[in-house]
Amino acid sequence: MMSNKISCSRRLHLCAACLVTCIVVTVSVQAHIIPPENFHPAVESYRRMNFLLNLNPIPWHDVLKDTAVITKHAATIVPAAAKEFHDQVSRLIEPFTKAADGNREMPDTAARRQTARAVFERSTRIMARLLKSRLEAAAAAIREGGYGAECLKTARKLWAAFEYEIQHSDSAAHTRLGIAWLELSTARGSRGIMKAGEIPARVDLFTAFTGEIIGYVDANFGDHYQTPGNRRLAPLPTKSPTFDAAANVFVKLPPGHNINKQVPRPRQILNMAARGVDEGETALIAVGDMAFDSAYIFGEPMRSFQMSCNTCHNKSITNPQFFIPGLSHQKGAVDISNNFFAPHANNGLFDSLDIPDLRGIKFTAPYGRNGRFLSLREFVRNGIMNEFNGPEPDPVLVDGIVAYMNEFDFLPNPALDRDGTLNDNASAAARRGEKLFRKPFITMDRMSCATCHIPSANFIDHKRHDIGTVEGAEPFSRDRALDTPTLLGIKYTAPYFHDGRAPTLQAVVEWFNDNHCLGMKRREIDDLTAYLDTVGDGVDAYEDTSYYLDAEMEEFSFFLSAYEFLKEKDKPELMTITFETIASEIRNHKWELQDYQFLPVMNRLAELMDEAIEANKQGNRALVDQKVETYRTLFAENVDDLK
Amino acid sequence: MKQMNPAHLLLAAAALATIPATRVWADPPAKLKIVFIAYENPDQLVEDVKPVVNHLEDALQMAIKYFVASDYAAVVEAFRNSTADLGFMGPLQYCMAHEQTGAYPILGEVYNGKSTYTSRIFVHSDSAIKTPADLRGKTIAFVDPISSSGYMYPLDIFKDRGLIRTRDDADKFFKRIYFAGGDEQAIRAVVNKFVDAAGIGQYAYSLLKLEERDSVRIISESRPIPSHCVVVRKELDKTTVDKVRDTLYALNEGPNRQMLKYLYNVDGYIKVTHSDYERVEQLAREYGFLKKQKAGD
């Protein structure tokens, strides 16, 4: 319950880990999970709304929800200003929400930009007003002999509305005001416990430091706040004399996002490994494995967020909890043709799609939900360049990714014979369902489910069909066909359809029954569902442990096994990407160590990769060789403890 | 009246020895009143603890009234005016509550398999500061003027090394002492270089984002601190105390173990008495949080 809701020493107990260089402790850490930041609700909405207002298209309904949260909190503190804010932003946003609902024409680009800016400015002003009000209330309480604890706590939380931008564009003020907040929490004194340990407040200091913070907030975000034109909407303190106009204030993912991978991990089956091949001699696959885990094959913002193919396709399988507000219409979905990941390739539509499972991908061409890429190679190159803003990839890199993805196998399924028919391991219901699956329906032009999901062909036909799930651009448009997906492994890839509209396999069957007038009775629906559930099953879909640092470390060594191949092919850029990926992966995962005594080893391994990058940039191949060899030796010496 | 046999008398004496001599037993209350302490979101806490409250009502066969306090002063006040029978407290706050109201602990919390934790002195990893002595004339952030791991025990690190003797000495030893208001604020003040050091509980480290953790380094650690405890009002009747203690203790094992996550996410409980907190009490007297005992007290 409370893990992200309580603070102070009590909250500290909630976290499992600790420490560091000079003190050794054993900890119990699970996986690589980044908890959400803990914001005041109004700040959470303000920061999320800022993110949304910079998107194209802007999800106006979501913006409206966030302005409502800000209004709700403001109404308890500054009711008149809250009402004015609510009336203004509602009026501004209304044409866009009506257009989104299909009730009027969408206003033009200039109107969109102007409105986004106006909503952002008004939201910034009211957040500043809220912060000021809480600080003033704390100061008044202190003057009257109280402690102002709650007001000060709320004010400090409201400061988080602006703190990130101040920190990265006005570091002098960030430090000065950071100390001012410490002065405030000290100057308020303590009421002790029933007078014992009571410390009287320092009204003079509290007043002075309150004034300092309010002065800064007023000057930069107060009632006359206007955002500079032609910049991303963000609360930058441009009126501060120490503001650095050249500072690169990088966009943050909005509150509510979740890019953590699922735990336990899905079990990945690489064909060559399953056949007992020595991974040390599969260099091209190692390059691909590294690239699949690397943020460095992409451009910004993927690099800064350390997002890779593996973020959404964790171990090749759909990450069902992936979510970014404004880009995901639901968990496990994302719009990858927007202005956030790759502005040049924005299609101007909010077309968030269910993230596909990549198991068995070598059998499932064509690629993309609408099958627009005939080859995996085209699909991969487009993903790097036009979905995630990367540079033109080296042909060896693309070869590597394709080689690696071609190793992704389906889960073994003991209920299926080689021709895709069910065997005796399947239930009676599933076998009754199999007959329905193969039964032609008049309402489906005498086709059966098996016509497209051909059992002997891994349940696909490599064609595109319009089954009625896509809303076209206009009534008779021909833009509705989608690639037939395989049914193998689908038990673990809910929700279903390209937009994830069906939460369960039963919902899928019911959708077909209703929309294609199949006339199936309840028991038939249940039988067909049982069939899909059986076909979509597999052996050991997930790993049986939540601790997998040792497996990750082995994988990083596998990445490095491609070093000699890359050297032979004279690919210094790919060598750098490999070293960067290993270094950042070690730094991301090192907190999973169950014994922090080995943190220095992890740090040294990462440093060796940093040093290899530097040597590689200088063209000092002998030194690169030495760093790689030292890494391998150090890893081998500690392999049993790095878990 | 049926007479007690010697064995019963011995058992009763042993039981009484674990509780303050001034205890006044009362009849079981019609309702057990529990005060939870909320650090962030009281409304959410009210919702979150419902499963525990329901479980306790079933196990104790007693109605429960519960409320949420935002600080320990309110918890102690609630003990004093009998609006709470049971609460959750840090070690120093408990000792202060004990002195003022006679409240006593029945269970200690266990985290990471231990019923103790420590305070640590954190500095920025770029800092030249290596030892507590290097902090003379520097700035430091503590958590709160009444905090075990966020003030008293960090001070004790400096006292142990002969750098200070009293709280007043600390004001002279450091250039400036801040009370940041929370562990997270204190350790983040180090990360952001607002202060030279922070003296806080060991787990503050894990409140940092992963990318921030390499920014801090530990230069010293305190002696073990007994963990937070479940405290009962002095006058609460023994039957109810025993039942509450046994019910919460039983959460350590068995099907209701998941309830612990609603009780500040503890790993479990150990049974404790006031004697487990005597060292804390002694330190609290040395640092002026409690009155010095007169000779013969």
Interface residues (C-beta under 8 A of the other chain):
Chain A: M1 M2 S3 K5 I6 S7 C8 S9 R10 R11 L12 H13 L14 C15 A16 A17 C18 L19 V20 T21 C22 I23 V27 S28 I34 N38 A149 E150 L152 K153 R156 Q167 H174 T175 G178 I179 W181 L182 E183 S185 T186 G189 S190 R191 G192 I193 M194 A196 G197 I199 R587 N588 W591 N603
Chain B: I37 A38 Y39 E40 N41 Q44 L45 D48 V49 S70 D71 Y72 A73 V76 E77 R80 F88 G90 Q93 M96 A97 E99 Q100 E109 Y111 N112 Y117 R120 A141 V143 D144 P145 I146 S147 S148 S149 G150 I177 Y178 F179 A180 G181 G182 D183 E184 Q185 A189 N192 K193 F194 V195 I200 G201 Q202 Y203 A204 Y205 S206 L207 K209 L210 R213 D214 V216 R217 I218 I219 E221 S227 H228 K261 Y262 Y264 N265 V266 G288 F289 L290
